[in-house]
Amino acid sequence: MARSSIRGILILLLGACLVPSMAIGNALPAVDDADPQALFRAGVSAFESGDLDQARELLERAHASGFENSALNYNLGVLYYRMQLYELSREHFNELLDTSHQDLARYNLGLVAQADGQPELARDYFAQVAEDASQQKLRTLARRQLEPTVEESQPWLGFASLGAGYESNLALLPDTAGTELSDSFNEVILAGQGPLWSLAGSDSRSRSVEASGSYYRRHFHSEDDFTNDAAQVSVAWVSRGDSDTRSLALKQAYFRIADESREHQTSFEGRYRDLGCFGSGQSVRCDLDASVSRVFPFNGYEAYEGWRYEASAGLSSRWDAWRGIAELELEVNDREDLTVGEQFVSVSPRRQGLALTLEYLGFGVLTLGSEVAYRYSDYPDPYRLISGPDRESGRRADHRYSLGATAEYLLSRSWSIIGEVSHQKSESSLKQYSYDNQSYQVSLDYLF
């Protein structure tokens, strides 16, 4: 990138601290409109000398001549910002959202929204940069913009989703045999999180107690026995630094199937997220999670009583318009299991799973994604069942393969439409647990 374009970028990032030298009286030599690059260079020189009006005239002439590149859009965005022409500034930074400079463009759009009296929009832009920017400096700057002042606390966030879809092979409980029944469904998700109170922190870290809650329901239109609900609330201690977040949470969850209570769970969870886990400037985010859950089933589900232990590790990397995510999951269950006479069914699997996701964000308002996943489940105690043509006994081991694709279209900063399609294949050592399933879904999401 040319030095002039770098200057234009840095001017806005540091603009709150700079006072330009006033050299308006210094007339610039005439520039030939037939040479747009000369107009551009002269416009940058005028800007650096403090003659904003002259800089505007020259840069606009370069733009009108058909000269288009990222440096010109950056400098026009910066210039209009300094002249408090926020709508014009916003237009030029928006032009860069489909380029490799999109992280910096989003940060600058946050500064524009902030100066234009739109704090919620500014916070949205800063949150995107703090989460996904490839440069450590930008992530740090965005996080500082998000830090609350003495008079202002972190805001509460809410999420709502309404979806509809179709599933080709329903199962009454997770990891049971497929039924070959299919049905359409509608789905509702509601979630919210925010601070309860702030705790004493330091210059480099903030600490708080935060609460969150969520509700999920999938209702099948014909096969009501497969309708399921889940609700969860949690209270967490959260510590945030310039690039990492740590939390310890106590969670309570409740599950219901076919309008019949199934179980509730009490969980203790620890989480760690590092936005630059392989050193400063790296575009890699690391996530580590571990939890212990005690499961308390209701009548009819006593076999599921016991403990569940889970751990996961994730890596997320961003390069240009692409983002890749890898996640490894481990799970161990110690449940009561089901014994009826001489028959025995284990519900205490040990699992290992790997999921790989690739997303393309280069279309601006449209994000495309794909995922491949594999999970291995081992049930250490052999099944003992009445033999039959469709039922086997013995040691159970499952291989589950998943393939999915998503498309998300942003209608506005708060509204989006998401389409999803997935295929899942389970291969088991016991033939009754081998099945295929396809799912298709469209949802309307609202973030507030």
C-alpha positions, 0 to 999 in steps of 0.5 A: 500500500502507498505511504499516502494511503497509510497516512490516511488510515492513521489520521483517523485512528489517531485523529482524536489526539492530533491538531493539524497545522493550519497552512490554509494560506499556502496555495497549491499548484494547479493540477491537471484533471487528466492525471487523477493520481496527481490529484490524489497525491495533491489532495493528501498533501493539502490534507496534511497541511491542514487545508481541508477545503482544498483537500476535498476539492482535489480528492473529489476531482480525483474520484470524479475522474474515475480513479478508484482504489482503497486509498482514495476511499480511505482518505475521503472517509477520513476527510469527511469525518474531519469535516463532520460530513458523517454521511459522506464519510460513511459511504466511503468506508462502506465501499471498503467492506468487501476488501481486505481492509474491512476490519479497519473500515468497520472500526472507522465506521464505529468512530463515525457513528460515535461522532454522529450520535449513534452509540448503539451502532458504534458499539456494534461495529466495535464489537465486530472488530474486537471479535474478528479483526486479524490485527491485534492493535485493532482488536485492542483499540475496539475493546477499549472503545467498548469499555464502560465509563464510570457513568455507563455499564456494559449494556444488556444484549438480547437475541430472538430467532423464529425459524421453520424447517423440515427433518427427514428422520426423527428421533425421540431422544438424542442418539436413539435409533432413527424412526424413519418418520419425517415432519416439518417444524417451527423453532423459537429461540430467545436469549439475553445476557448482561451485567448484574454488578461491577467488581473491583478491577485494574487498569488492564482488566475489568471484572463483573458478575453477569447473568444470562438466560435462554429458551429454545423450542422446536415444535413438530407439526404432526409428530407431537411426541418429538416436540422439545423445549429447553431453558437455561439461566446462569450467573457468571464471574467474568474477567476481561483483559485487552485480549482475553476473557475468563469466566466461571459460571453456575448454570441451571438447565431444564429440558422437556419432551412432548410437553413432559418434563425430562430432566434438569441439570446443574452445571459448573463451567469455566471458560477462557478466550484469547484473541491473540493466543499465538502472539501479538498480531496473530489472527488466531482466537483460542477458546477453552471450555470445561464443565461438570454437570449433575443430571436430575431426571424426572419420572420415566427418565431415571436411567439418565441420572448421574454426571456429565463431564465436558471439555472443548478447545477451539481455534478461529483464524481470519485471513482476508475475507475468509474465516476458518474454525476448528473445534475439538470436543470431549465428553464422558458420562456416568449415568445410572443406565437402564436395566429391565430384567435381563435387558440392559441399555447404556446411556453413558457414552464417552465421546470425541468430536471434531468440527471444521467450519469455513466461512466467506465474508467477502460479499459484505451483507452475505456470509456463506459457510460450510461445516464438516464434523465427525463424532465417535461415541463408545458405550463401555458396557455391552447392550443386552437386548431381546434378539430380533431381525432389527435389534442386536446386542453387544458393545455399541460404538457409533461413528457420526458424520455431518455435513452442512451449509449456511447462508446469512443475509444481513437485512440491517445491523440487527436483522438477518435471514439465515438458511441452513441445510445439513446431512447426518449419517450415523454408522453403529456397531449395533444396526438399530442405531445406524441411520441417515437424517437430512434437515432444512431450515430458514430463520429470521434473527433479531439482535438487540 
